[in-house]
Amino acid sequence: MSVTSPDNPTDNAAANPTAAPEDKPGVDATATNESPTNNPAASATAIPDNPTDNLAVDATATPDTPRDNPAGDTTATNDNAAGNSAVNATATNDNPAGNSAVDATVTNDDTPKAKKRPPLSKRKRIILLSLLGILLLGILVPIGVVVGYGITAYSTYNDLKNQAHDGVQHLLNVKTIFTGVKAHPSGFLDVTKLHRAQQEFALALNDFQQLQYKIDHTDIIHTVTTYFPQFQQQVSTARAASRIGIDVAIIGQELTTTALILAPSFRGSLLTNSSQPLVTQSMLGLLGTTINDLLPRLGDIQLQSRSLSLDSLPVSADQRGQFEQLLQAIPQAQSDLQQVLNLLGVSNWLLGVDQPRTFLVQTMDRAELRPTGGFTGQYGELTINGGRIAPFALKDISLVEYVDSSKTLGQLAPAQYRSWWPFANWGLRDSNVSADFPTSAQIAISQYQLEVGHRVDGIILFTPFLIEHILEVIGPVHINGYNDTITAQNLEDRLHYYQQDNSGIARQVVVSPGDTTTSMRKRFTSLLARVLMDDVRHAPPDEIIAIAREMLHDLKTKDLQMYFTNPQVESLLMQYGDAAQLDRSNTHDGLYVVQANLSASKASQYVKTIMHDTVTLDASGGAIHLFQLRLVYNQIGQVYGYDTYRDYVRVYVPPGSRLLWGDGFDTGVPLCGGAYTQCSPTGIYPRDELVCPLGQYQAGAAAPSLTDPDGGHWHPLDTIGPPTNVVSDEPGRAMFGGWVIVPKNCTMTVTLSWYVPPMGTNGYNLLVQRQAGMFPELDLTILPTPGDCSALRISDFHFDGIMGEDMSFAPPHLQFALHSRSPGCYPQPGV
């Protein structure tokens, strides 16, 4: 910049000129404009009188009131120039309003002093307008194209969003249609609801198919994803969601079509015997075909879900949540359908579709505990034909086995149990001697054919808990004649009253004097079974489904146990862990305590079982068990039979286990009482294994047995020691067993210790199996290697609770510091 001398410069810039413009820049030109308003100048000299917006560049400017005056190498003089520019010219403007000059000297007075520029020719105006039009087109056309694409994209987005929303809404409408069917599952077979659902699925399918077509064939979507890759995720999500919607709609259509075909057959009482079968081979085939069609669709849904970003779905938050729930339910649905498909393969046999099936049914009285859950004093035959159940009745086993012509006379127990089984005339009532139910079932089926002469296709055993669960579904059962109402809460008490109480037995003789199908002790039980089974056969579909659910639960707890002679059916039970079999795995540690009340009494209801097991692991993963079994016998009510509790206890452990020591088992060597010296009133064993009230250390009488047919005289209490039987009666298991004698109102403690070699490669795991018909308390502690927890990198573990089913335990893993100087992790003597 050379010189700048404004009187009142507001926005005046100058560089190397001399200028005094009002609003006129001048550049190397001479120009005279009447009213220049916007006159830029470069390389000129300009002197304005009243410059307002005159900029000067490379000039010397002396404006009176310069504002925004550029000039470049220009001398300009403007009297009243408001925006005059000059380039390479000399311009004189009196009142220029838009005059420009280039390389000029401009002098402006109030009156013009140079002649005006001649107007542009028509040709030049055309050229100028053409250039201007081209310029405008160059600017406006791209803008129009972009705006057009934007409008199209927005319209397409809204269209897709509305289509997706409609499709999802139709699916949600199906959910609304079947609201409440969880509590009343028969609603799924309501023909009206099925037709409405079918329509909604069809509309949803149409919406999702249109949505998929638009995504795949709309040009704007291809253009957007090509030029804006950041939208590729949203488009992929929309495409996957439309595919999932199509799959769901088709699945719904197939299910409703199948349900509409089956619905007429599943009305009214399902199980009553009639001329029309409930289940046919064509029904099973239809179900199989439907499931085979559904499984690939479910697989495709899982596959498509990997391309989903739920946040990108153009649906409401509520619909998005419903969609998420659907995806989470897919794996379980696949598993359930696969199970049903497997069951369909055996249902033809199981439901008597090809021919009627007959199963032996036995009740188990857990008041007299036996290995499978209780004494089996009553039996019946359950016949199923085409899915329908024939009338059912229970009979008393004593009418078969306690008669002079009984086939059981002189029968001995199977060889593996003969060394300790105490009673003569082995029969069906004793057949559940093995805690491995398939083994006991095979024995029972063979024995039943011997005693009754009937072949059966399987066997079903249950405890009173199953009946209680059925009563919770169908409600109380009133027994006419006895004026007694049986509920889930009073079932066992009333059964014991009529079977064990003298007044209850006498009442049966009065009410049912002519009933010769069962013994007089069990006439009420037989009548109850008949009434209950009749109610179940006539129950509505919802109640049948609820009972089926309870039965599945009871299979897990072993309160319902089933065995079938069909190997395919039995293998399915084992596959799903419902066969009540003894665990024979060699990949983990195991413990199964099995008791058999052989007292000829109903005293088990007053005996509490408590198990304490402390497992100490060595550095190699082997386990040392220190186990205590405590039987607490409090006879708080009447006992039918002998008072003293004589329990044959077997403890099953993995093969290769080595007994270290034991105590508390009856040795058979008399110590005191009975015909021997009187027992001390305060205790007889050195470590108080037996604890009784003062003066009650007496064994009392015992039932007639092979070794003592009398059954009337009192027995002594024997010395105690380690288990007397270490030869297992179950393949694949080691066993420690023996008699445990508990006088009335006493507590007996049995102690065992054994070593289990390392098993498996995935760390220590212990499976504790629960015997049916009882709820033992388990106090379990698992300890790592003493003084060195880091050897196995596990922490100590403790559990104390009531067992309701088989339970598996594994200690937690530890993360140790590499330079830890304190390897101990629990108190040890001397540490």
C-alpha positions in Angstrom: 0.0 0.0 0.0 1.4 3.5 -0.9 -0.9 6.2 0.5 -4.3 6.3 2.2 -5.7 9.5 3.3 -9.4 9.3 3.9 -11.4 12.0 5.7 -13.9 9.5 7.0 -12.8 6.0 6.0 -15.3 3.4 6.8 -14.4 0.4 4.7 -11.7 1.9 2.5 -8.9 -0.3 1.3 -6.0 1.0 -0.9 -2.9 -0.5 -2.4 -0.4 1.5 -4.4 -2.9 4.0 -6.0 -3.8 7.6 -5.8 -7.5 7.9 -5.4 -10.2 10.2 -4.2 -13.4 8.4 -5.2 -16.8 8.6 -3.7 -17.7 5.0 -4.6 -15.6 4.5 -7.7 -12.6 2.3 -8.2 -10.7 3.0 -11.4 -8.3 0.8 -13.3 -6.1 2.0 -16.2 -8.9 3.5 -18.2 -10.7 6.7 -18.9 -14.5 6.5 -18.6 -17.3 9.0 -18.1 -20.5 7.8 -16.6 -23.5 9.8 -15.7 -24.4 8.0 -12.5 -21.9 5.3 -11.6 -23.1 3.3 -8.7 -20.9 0.2 -8.5 -17.6 1.1 -10.2 -14.6 -1.0 -9.2 -11.2 0.2 -10.3 -7.8 -1.3 -10.7 -4.6 0.3 -11.8 -6.2 3.8 -11.9 -6.3 7.1 -10.1 -9.7 8.1 -8.7 -10.8 11.1 -6.7 -14.5 10.9 -5.7 -16.4 13.7 -4.2 -18.6 11.6 -2.1 -17.5 8.0 -2.3 -19.7 5.5 -0.5 -18.5 2.1 -1.5 -15.3 2.9 -3.4 -12.4 0.5 -3.0 -8.9 1.2 -4.2 -6.2 -1.2 -4.9 -2.6 -0.2 -5.7 -3.7 3.4 -5.8 -3.4 6.7 -4.0 -6.9 7.6 -2.7 -8.1 10.7 -1.1 -11.8 10.4 -0.7 -14.1 12.8 1.1 -16.1 10.1 2.6 -14.8 6.8 1.2 -16.6 3.5 2.0 -15.5 0.3 0.4 -13.3 1.9 -2.3 -11.0 -0.5 -4.1 -8.5 0.8 -6.7 -5.6 -0.8 -8.4 -3.1 1.3 -10.3 -5.9 3.9 -10.9 -6.6 7.5 -10.6 -10.3 8.3 -10.3 -12.2 11.4 -9.6 -15.9 11.0 -9.0 -18.3 13.7 -7.8 -21.1 11.5 -6.8 -20.1 8.0 -7.6 -21.7 5.2 -5.6 -20.0 2.1 -6.8 -17.9 3.2 -9.8 -15.1 1.0 -11.0 -12.6 1.6 -13.7 -10.2 -0.9 -15.3 -7.5 0.2 -17.8 -9.6 3.3 -18.7 -10.2 7.0 -18.0 -13.8 7.5 -16.8 -15.6 10.7 -15.9 -19.0 10.2 -14.4 -21.3 12.8 -13.1 -23.7 10.4 -11.5 -22.6 6.9 -12.6 -24.7 4.1 -11.1 -22.8 1.1 -12.5 -19.9 2.3 -14.6 -16.6 0.4 -14.8 -13.4 1.3 -16.4 -10.2 -0.6 -16.9 -6.7 1.0 -16.7 -8.1 4.5 -16.8 -8.1 7.8 -15.1 -11.6 8.7 -14.0 -12.9 12.2 -13.3 -16.5 12.7 -12.3 -18.3 16.0 -11.9 -21.9 16.8 -11.5 -22.3 17.1 -15.3 -21.1 14.7 -17.9 -17.9 15.6 -19.7 -17.5 12.7 -22.0 -19.9 11.1 -24.5 -22.0 8.1 -23.5 -21.1 4.5 -24.4 -23.1 3.4 -27.4 -25.8 0.6 -26.7 -24.9 -3.0 -27.3 -25.9 -4.4 -30.6 -28.7 -7.0 -30.9 -26.2 -9.7 -31.7 -24.2 -9.0 -28.6 -27.3 -8.9 -26.4 -28.3 -12.3 -27.7 -24.9 -13.7 -27.1 -24.8 -12.1 -23.6 -28.3 -13.5 -22.8 -27.3 -16.9 -24.1 -24.2 -17.0 -21.9 -26.3 -15.9 -18.9 -28.8 -18.6 -19.6 -26.1 -21.2 -19.9 -24.7 -20.0 -16.6 -28.0 -20.2 -14.9 -28.7 -23.6 -16.3 -25.3 -24.8 -15.1 -26.2 -23.7 -11.6 -29.9 -24.5 -11.4 -30.0 -27.9 -13.2 -27.7 -29.7 -10.7 -29.7 -28.1 -7.9 -32.9 -29.3 -9.4 -31.6 -32.8 -9.9 -30.4 -33.0 -6.3 -33.7 -31.6 -5.0 -35.5 -34.1 -7.2 -33.5 -37.0 -5.9 -34.1 -35.8 -2.3 -37.9 -35.6 -2.8 -37.9 -39.1 -4.4 -35.7 -40.6 -1.7 -37.9 -39.1 1.1 -41.0 -40.3 -0.7 -39.5 -43.8 -1.0 -38.4 -43.9 2.6 -41.9 -43.0 3.8 -43.4 -45.6 1.5 -41.1 -48.3 2.8 -41.6 -47.2 6.4 -45.4 -47.4 6.0 -45.2 -50.8 4.3 -43.0 -52.2 7.1 -45.2 -50.7 9.8 -48.3 -52.3 8.2 -46.7 -55.7 7.9 -45.5 -55.7 11.5 -48.9 -54.5 12.7 -50.7 -57.4 11.0 -48.4 -59.8 12.8 -49.1 -58.0 16.1 -52.8 -58.3 15.3 -52.4 -62.1 15.3 -50.9 -61.8 18.8 -53.9 -59.8 19.9 -56.3 -62.4 18.4 -54.8 -65.1 20.6 -54.6 -63.0 23.7 -55.3 -65.2 26.7 -54.5 -68.6 25.1 -51.5 -69.1 27.3 -53.9 -69.7 30.2 -56.4 -71.5 27.8 -54.3 -73.3 25.2 -57.4 -74.7 23.5 -57.9 -71.2 22.1 -55.3 -72.1 19.5 -57.8 -74.4 18.0 -60.7 -71.9 17.9 -61.8 -71.9 14.3 -62.9 -68.3 14.3 -59.6 -67.1 15.7 -57.7 -69.3 13.2 -59.5 -67.8 10.2 -58.9 -64.2 11.5 -55.2 -65.0 12.1 -55.0 -66.6 8.6 -56.2 -63.3 7.1 -53.7 -61.2 9.0 -50.9 -63.5 8.0 -51.9 -63.2 4.4 -52.0 -59.4 4.6 -48.6 -59.4 6.4 -47.1 -61.6 3.7 -48.3 -59.2 1.0 -46.8 -56.2 2.8 -43.5 -57.8 3.3 -43.3 -59.2 -0.3 -44.0 -55.7 -1.6 -41.4 -54.3 0.8 -38.8 -56.7 -0.4 -39.6 -56.0 -4.1 -39.3 -52.2 -3.6 -36.0 -52.6 -1.8 -34.6 -54.7 -4.6 -36.0 -52.8 -7.6 -36.2 -49.1 -6.7 -33.6 -47.1 -8.6 -33.3 -44.5 -5.9 -32.2 -47.1 -3.3 -29.5 -48.4 -5.7 -28.3 -44.8 -6.3 -28.3 -43.8 -2.7 -26.2 -46.9 -1.6 -23.9 -46.4 -4.6 -23.1 -42.7 -3.8 -23.7 -42.8 -0.1 -22.2 -46.1 1.2 -23.0 -45.1 4.8 -26.7 -46.0 4.1 -25.8 -49.6 3.1 -26.4 -50.8 6.7 -30.0 -49.5 6.8 -30.8 -51.0 3.4 -29.3 -54.4 4.4 -31.4 -54.3 7.6 -34.5 -53.4 5.7 -33.9 -56.2 3.2 -33.3 -58.8 6.0 -36.3 -57.6 8.0 -38.5 -58.0 5.0 -37.2 -61.5 4.5 -37.9 -62.3 8.1 -41.3 -60.9 7.8 -42.0 -63.1 4.8 -40.8 -66.2 6.7 -42.9 -65.4 9.8 -46.0 -64.8 7.7 -45.6 -68.1 5.8 -44.9 -70.0 9.1 -48.1 -68.5 10.5 -50.1 -69.5 7.4 -48.8 -73.1 7.6 -49.6 -73.4 11.3 -53.1 -72.0 10.9 -53.8 -74.2 7.9 -52.7 -77.3 9.9 -54.7 -76.2 13.0 -57.8 -75.7 11.0 -57.5 -79.3 9.7 -57.0 -80.7 13.2 -59.3 -78.5 15.2 -62.5 -80.5 14.6 -60.9 -83.6 16.2 -59.9 -81.9 19.4 -63.2 -80.7 20.8 -64.9 -81.9 24.0 -63.5 -84.7 26.1 -60.4 -85.9 24.4 -59.5 -89.1 26.3 -62.9 -90.9 26.6 -63.2 -94.1 24.8 -65.2 -93.8 21.6 -65.5 -95.3 18.2 -63.5 -92.5 16.6 -59.7 -92.4 17.3 -58.3 -89.1 18.7 -55.1 -89.5 16.7 -54.6 -91.1 13.3 -51.6 -91.8 11.1 -52.7 -89.1 8.7 -52.7 -86.5 11.5 -49.2 -87.5 12.6 -48.1 -87.3 9.0 -49.6 -83.8 8.6 -47.8 -82.6 11.7 -44.5 -84.1 10.6 -44.8 -82.4 7.2 -45.7 -79.0 8.8 -42.7 -79.2 11.2 -40.4 -80.1 8.3 -41.6 -77.1 6.4 -41.2 -74.8 9.4 -37.7 -75.7 10.5 -35.9 -74.3 7.3 -38.0 -71.1 7.7 -36.8 -70.7 11.3 -33.2 -71.3 10.1 -33.6 -68.6 7.5 -34.9 -66.2 10.1 -31.7 -66.8 12.2 -29.6 -66.4 9.1 -31.2 -63.1 8.2 -31.1 -61.8 11.7 -27.3 -61.6 11.4 -27.8 -58.7 8.9 -30.1 -56.9 11.2 -29.5 -53.6 13.0 -32.6 -53.2 15.1 -32.0 -49.5 15.6 -32.1 -49.1 11.8 -35.6 -50.6 11.4 -38.2 -48.0 10.4 -40.7 -49.1 13.0 -41.9 -47.9 16.4 -40.0 -48.7 19.6 -42.8 -51.0 20.7 -42.7 -52.9 17.4 -38.9 -53.1 17.6 -39.2 -54.7 21.1 -41.7 -57.2 19.7 -39.3 -58.0 16.9 -36.4 -58.5 19.3 -38.5 -60.9 21.4 -39.3 -62.9 18.3 -35.6 -63.3 17.4 -34.7 -64.4 20.9 -37.4 -67.1 20.8 -36.3 -68.7 17.6 -33.6 -71.1 19.0 -36.0 -72.5 21.6 -38.7 -72.8 19.0 -36.3 -74.8 16.8 -35.4 -77.1 19.7 -39.0 -77.6 20.7 -40.1 -78.5 17.2 -37.2 -80.9 16.8 -38.3 -82.6 20.0 -41.9 -82.8 18.7 -40.6 -84.2 15.4 -38.7 -86.9 17.3 -41.7 -87.8 19.3 -43.9 -88.0 16.2 -41.7 -90.8 15.1 -42.7 -92.9 18.1 -46.2 -91.5 18.7 -47.7 -94.0 16.4 -46.6 -96.7 18.8 -47.0 -94.9 22.0 -50.6 -93.7 21.4 -51.8 -97.0 20.1 -52.4 -95.7 16.5 -51.3 -98.8 14.8 -52.7 -101.1 17.5 -53.8 -100.7 21.2 -51.1 -100.5 23.8 -51.3 -101.7 27.4 -49.1 -100.4 30.2 -48.8 -101.7 33.7 -49.4 -98.9 36.3 -48.2 -99.1 39.9 -48.7 -96.6 42.7 -45.8 -95.8 45.1 -46.4 -95.1 48.7 -43.5 -93.0 49.9 -44.4 -93.6 53.5 -42.7 -96.9 52.9 -39.7 -95.8 50.9 -38.3 -98.0 48.3 -35.5 -97.5 45.7 -37.7 -96.0 43.0 -39.8 -93.9 45.4 -42.2 -96.1 47.4 -43.8 -99.5 48.0 -45.9 -100.6 45.1 -49.0 -102.1 46.7 -51.5 -101.4 44.0 -51.5 -102.0 40.2 -53.7 -101.6 37.1 -53.6 -101.8 33.4 -53.9 -98.7 31.3 -55.0 -99.2 27.7 -54.6 -96.6 25.0 -56.2 -97.0 21.5 -55.8 -94.2 18.9 -54.9 -91.7 21.6 -58.0 -92.5 23.8 -57.8 -94.0 27.2 -60.0 -96.9 28.3 -61.6 -97.0 31.8 -59.0 -97.6 34.5 -59.1 -99.3 37.9 -56.5 -100.1 40.6 -56.2 -103.5 42.2 -54.6 -104.7 45.4 -51.4 -106.7 44.8 -52.1 -108.7 47.9 -55.0 -110.5 46.1 -52.4 -111.9 43.7 -49.4 -112.5 45.9 -50.9 -113.3 49.4 -53.0 -116.3 48.3 -52.2 -120.0 48.5 -52.0 -120.3 44.7 -49.6 -117.4 44.3 -46.8 -117.8 41.7 -44.5 -116.0 44.2 -44.3 -118.9 46.6 -40.7 -119.9 47.0 -39.4 -117.2 44.7 -36.1 -115.6 45.6 -34.9 -112.1 44.7 -32.7 -111.7 41.6 -29.1 -112.9 42.2 -27.6 -109.4 42.6 -29.9 -108.5 45.5 -30.2 -112.0 47.1 -27.3 -111.5 49.6 -29.2 -108.9 51.6 -32.9 -109.1 50.5 -34.7 -110.2 53.7 -38.1 -111.5 52.6 -39.3 -114.7 51.2 -41.7 -115.1 48.2 -40.2 -112.5 45.9 -43.0 -110.8 43.9 -44.2 -107.8 41.9 -44.5 -105.7 45.2 -40.7 -106.0 45.6 -39.7 -105.5 42.0 -38.6 -101.9 42.3 -35.5 -102.9 44.1 -33.1 -101.0 41.8 -32.8 -97.2 41.9 -32.1 -97.5 38.1 -35.7 -97.4 37.0 -35.2 -99.2 33.6 -33.7 -102.1 35.6 -36.6 -102.2 38.0 -39.1 -101.9 35.2 -37.7 -104.9 33.3 -37.9 -106.9 36.5 -41.5 -105.8 37.1 -42.7 -106.6 33.6 -41.2 -110.1 33.8 -42.7 -110.7 37.2 -46.1 -109.4 36.2 -46.2 -111.8 33.3 -45.3 -114.6 35.6 -47.9 -113.7 38.3 -50.8 -112.4 36.2 -50.1 -113.9 32.8 -50.4 -110.6 30.8 -47.9 -109.1 28.5 -47.5 -105.3 28.7 -45.8 -102.7 26.5 -44.3 -100.8 29.4 -44.7 -99.7 33.0 -45.7 -96.4 34.7 -45.0 -95.7 38.3 -45.9 -92.5 40.3 -45.8 -91.1 43.7 -48.8 -89.2 45.4 -47.2 -86.0 44.2 -48.4 -86.7 40.6 -52.0 -87.1 41.9 -51.7 -83.9 43.9 -50.6 -82.0 40.8 -53.6 -83.4 38.9 -55.9 -82.3 41.6 -54.5 -78.8 41.4 -55.6 -78.8 37.8 -59.0 -80.4 37.9 -60.0 -79.4 41.4 -61.2 -81.5 44.4 -62.8 -84.9 44.0 -65.8 -85.8 46.0 -66.2 -89.5 46.9 -69.8 -90.5 47.3 -70.7 -92.8 50.1 -67.8 -91.7 52.2 -68.9 -88.1 52.1 -65.2 -87.2 51.8 -63.6 -84.6 49.5 -60.0 -85.2 48.4 -57.8 -82.2 47.6 -54.2 -81.7 46.7 -53.6 -80.7 50.3 -55.2 -83.6 52.1 -54.5 -86.5 49.7 -51.8 -88.3 51.5 -53.4 -87.8 54.9 -56.7 -89.3 53.8 -55.0 -92.2 52.0 -53.1 -93.0 55.2 -56.2 -92.7 57.3 -58.1 -95.3 55.2 -55.1 -97.6 54.7 -53.4 -97.5 58.1 -55.9 -96.2 60.7 -58.2 -98.9 62.2 -61.2 -96.6 62.2 -60.6 -95.8 58.5 -60.3 -99.5 57.7 -63.5 -100.3 59.5 -65.3 -97.5 57.7 -64.5 -99.1 54.3 -66.0 -102.3 55.4 -69.2 -100.5 56.2 -69.4 -98.3 53.1 -68.2 -100.9 50.5 -69.1 -104.3 52.0 -69.3 -106.2 48.7 -66.1 -104.9 47.0 -64.0 -108.0 46.4 -61.7 -106.4 43.8 -59.3 -105.2 46.4 -58.5 -105.7 50.1 -60.7 -103.9 52.7 -57.8 -101.6 53.5 -57.6 -100.3 50.0 -61.2 -100.1 48.9 -61.3 -96.3 49.4 -58.1 -95.9 47.4 -59.5 -98.0 44.6 -62.7 -96.0 44.4 -60.7 -92.7 44.5 -58.6 -93.9 41.6 -61.7 -94.8 39.5 -63.4 -91.4 40.1 -60.2 -89.5 39.6 -59.4 -91.3 36.3 -62.9 -90.8 35.1 -62.6 -87.0 35.7 -59.4 -86.9 33.8 -60.8 -88.8 30.9 -63.7 -86.3 30.6 -61.6 -83.2 31.3 -61.7 -80.4 28.7 -58.7 -79.8 26.4 -57.2 -77.0 28.5 -57.0 -79.2 31.6 -55.5 -82.1 29.6 -52.8 -79.8 28.4 -52.2 -78.5 32.0 -52.0 -82.1 33.3 -49.5 -83.0 30.5 -47.3 -80.1 31.6 -47.4 -81.3 35.2 -46.4 -84.8 34.0 -43.4 -83.5 32.1 -42.3 -81.7 35.3 -42.8 -84.9 37.4 -40.7 -86.9 35.0 -37.8 -84.6 36.0 -38.4 -85.1 39.7 -39.0 -88.8 39.3 -42.5 -88.6 40.8 -43.5 -90.0 37.5 -41.4 -92.8 36.0 -42.0 -94.6 32.7 -40.4 -97.4 30.8 -41.4 -98.7 27.4 -40.5 -102.0 25.7 -40.1 -100.1 22.4 -36.3 -99.3 22.2 -36.9 -96.2 20.1 -39.3 -94.7 22.7 -37.0 -95.6 25.6 -33.9 -94.1 23.9 -35.8 -90.8 23.6 -36.6 -90.8 27.3 -32.9 -91.3 28.0 -31.9 -88.7 25.5 -34.0 -86.1 27.3 -33.0 -87.2 30.8 -36.5 -88.5 31.6 -35.8 -92.2 32.0 -35.0 -92.0 35.8 -31.8 -94.0 35.1 -28.8 -94.3 37.3 -25.9 -92.1 36.1 -23.1 -94.1 34.8 -20.9 -91.4 33.3 -17.1 -91.6 33.6 -16.6 -87.9 32.9 -17.6 -86.5 36.2 -17.8 -87.5 39.9 -21.2 -88.8 41.1 -23.1 -89.6 44.3 -26.4 -91.5 44.6 -27.7 -92.5 48.0 -30.5 -95.1 47.8 -32.6 -96.2 50.7 -35.0 -99.1 51.1 -37.3 -99.2 54.1 -37.6 -102.9 54.7 -39.2 -102.5 58.1 -42.6 -103.7 57.0 -43.9 -100.3 58.2 -45.0 -96.9 57.0 -42.4 -95.1 59.0 -40.6 -93.3 56.2 -42.9 -90.3 56.4 -41.4 -89.5 59.8 -37.7 -90.0 58.9 -35.7 -87.0 57.7 -32.6 -87.6 55.6 -29.7 -85.2 56.0 -26.5 -85.6 53.9 -23.2 -83.9 54.6 -20.4 -84.3 52.1 -17.0 -82.6 52.2 -15.0 -83.1 49.0 -11.3 -82.3 49.1 -9.6 -82.2 45.7 -5.9 -83.2 45.3 -3.5 -81.5 42.9 -4.3 -84.1 40.1 -8.1 -83.6 40.3 -8.9 -86.6 42.4 -11.5 -86.2 45.1 -11.6 -87.4 48.7 -15.1 -87.6 50.1 -16.0 -87.4 53.8 -19.7 -88.2 53.8 -22.2 -88.4 56.6 -25.7 -89.7 56.3 -28.0 -88.7 59.2 -31.4 -90.3 59.6 -33.6 -88.4 62.0 -36.6 -90.5 63.1 -39.3 -88.6 64.9 -42.5 -90.7 65.1 -45.0 -87.9 65.5 -47.9 -89.9 64.3 -49.3 -93.4 64.1 -47.2 -95.9 62.2 -48.7 -98.9 60.4 -46.2 -101.7 61.0 -43.1 -102.1 63.1 -41.7 -99.2 65.0 -37.9 -99.7 64.5 -36.7 -98.3 61.1 -34.6 -100.9 59.2 -33.1 -99.2 56.2 -30.9 -100.9 53.7 -28.6 -98.1 52.4 -26.6 -98.2 49.2 -24.2 -95.4 48.1 -23.3 -95.5 44.4 -20.1 -93.7 43.3 -18.0 -93.8 40.1 -16.2 -96.9 39.1 -12.6 -97.1 40.4 -13.5 -95.4 43.7 -11.7 -96.7 46.7 -13.2 -97.0 50.1 -11.0 -95.4 52.8 -13.1 -96.1 55.9 -16.7 -96.2 57.2 -18.8 -96.4 60.3 -22.5 -96.7 61.3 -23.5 -99.8 59.4 -24.9 -102.8 61.3 -22.4 -105.6 61.5 -24.8 -108.3 62.6 -22.9 -108.9 65.8 -25.1 -108.4 68.8 -24.1 -105.7 71.3 -27.0 -105.3 73.8 -30.7 -105.5 74.1 -33.2 -108.2 73.2 -32.0 -111.5 74.7 -28.6 -109.9 75.5 -27.6 -107.5 78.3 -29.6 -104.4 78.7 -28.4 -101.4 76.7 -27.1 -98.4 78.6 -29.9 -95.8 78.9 -27.5 -92.9 77.9 -25.8 -94.4 74.8 -24.1 -97.4 73.4 -21.6 -96.3 70.7 -18.3 -94.6 71.4 -18.8 -91.6 69.0 -22.5 -91.2 69.6 -23.4 -92.5 66.2 -26.8 -93.4 67.7 -28.6 -90.8 69.8 -31.9 -91.7 71.5 -34.1 -90.4 74.3 -33.1 -91.6 77.7 -33.7 -95.4 78.0 -34.9 -96.0 74.4 -31.8 -97.8 73.1 -33.8 -100.8 72.0 -34.1 -102.4 68.5 -37.5 -104.0 69.2 -39.1 -106.6 67.0 -38.6 -107.1 63.3 -40.8 -108.4 60.5 -40.5 -112.1 59.6 -37.6 -112.7 57.3 -35.6 -115.5 55.7 -33.3 -115.5 58.7 -36.0 -114.9 61.3 -39.4 -116.3 60.3 -40.8 -115.6 63.8 -41.1 -111.8 63.7 -42.3 -111.7 67.3 -39.3 -111.5 69.6 -37.1 -108.4 70.2 -33.8 -108.1 68.5 -30.6 -106.7 70.0 -28.8 -103.7 68.8 -25.6 -104.8 67.0 -22.2 -103.3 66.8 -21.5 -100.9 63.9 -18.7 -100.5 61.5 -17.8 -100.0 57.8 -20.2 -101.0 55.0 -20.8 -104.8 54.8 -21.5 -104.8 51.1 -18.9 -103.4 48.6 -19.9 -105.5 45.6 -22.0 -103.3 43.3 -25.4 -104.6 42.0 -25.3 -102.0 39.2 -22.9 -102.2 36.3 -20.7 -99.1 35.8 -20.9 -98.0 39.5 -19.0 -98.8 42.6 -21.2 -99.3 45.7 -20.9 -99.2 49.5 -23.9 -100.7 51.3 -25.3 -102.2 54.4 -28.1 -102.1 57.1 -28.8 -99.0 59.1 -31.0 -99.6 62.2 -32.8 -96.6 63.8 -35.0 -97.2 66.8 -38.1 -95.0 67.2 -37.4 -91.3 67.9 -33.6 -91.8 67.5 -31.0 -90.3 65.2 -28.4 -92.5 63.5 -25.3 -91.2 61.7 -23.4 -93.2 59.1 -20.0 -92.0 57.9 -18.1 -93.0 54.8 -14.9 -91.8 53.2 -13.7 -92.8 49.7 -11.4 -91.6 47.0 -12.4 -90.9 43.4 -9.6 -90.8 40.8 -9.5 -87.8 38.4 -12.3 -87.9 35.9 -12.8 -85.8 32.8 -10.7 -83.0 31.4 -13.0 -80.0 32.0 -12.4 -79.5 35.7 -14.1 -81.1 38.6 -17.9 -81.6 38.5 -20.1 -83.6 40.9 -23.6 -84.9 40.1 -25.7 -85.7 43.1 -28.8 -87.8 42.2 -32.0 -87.6 44.3 -34.0 -90.6 45.1 -37.7 -90.3 44.3 -40.3 -90.0 47.1 -38.1 -88.0 49.4 -36.6 -84.5 49.8 -33.2 -84.9 51.4 -31.2 -82.0 52.8 -27.8 -81.7 51.2 -24.9 -79.9 52.9 -22.0 -80.0 50.3 -18.6 -78.4 50.5 -15.9 -78.7 47.8 -12.4 -77.7 48.8 -9.3 -77.3 46.6 -6.0 -78.9 47.3 -5.2 -78.2 51.0 -2.9 -75.2 51.3 -2.5 -74.8 47.6 -5.6 -73.6 45.8 -3.5 -72.6 42.8 -2.9 -76.2 41.9 -6.4 -76.6 40.3 -7.1 -72.8 40.1 -10.5 -73.3 41.8 -12.1 -71.8 44.9 -14.0 -73.5 47.6 -17.7 -74.1 47.1 -20.6 -74.6 49.5 -24.2 -75.6 49.0 -26.9 -76.2 51.7 -30.5 -76.8 50.6 -33.3 -79.3 49.9 -33.0 -81.5 46.9 -36.0 -81.6 44.6 -34.3 -83.3 41.7 -30.8 -84.3 40.5 -28.3 -81.5 41.0 -24.9 -80.8 39.4 -22.1 -78.8 41.2 -18.8 -77.3 40.1 -16.5 -75.1 42.1 -15.7 -71.6 40.6 -12.4 -71.0 39.0 -9.9 -68.6 40.4 -7.5 -66.1 38.8 -4.2 -66.0 40.8 -1.5 -63.4 40.7 1.7 -64.8 39.1 3.8 -63.9 42.1 1.4 -64.7 44.9 3.2 -65.6 48.1 0.1 -66.9 49.8 -1.0 -70.1 48.1 -3.4 -71.1 50.9 -7.1 -70.3 50.4 -8.9 -71.8 53.4 -7.8 -72.6 56.9 -5.8 -75.7 57.4 -4.1 -77.1 60.5 -0.6 -75.9 60.7 -1.0 -73.4 57.9 
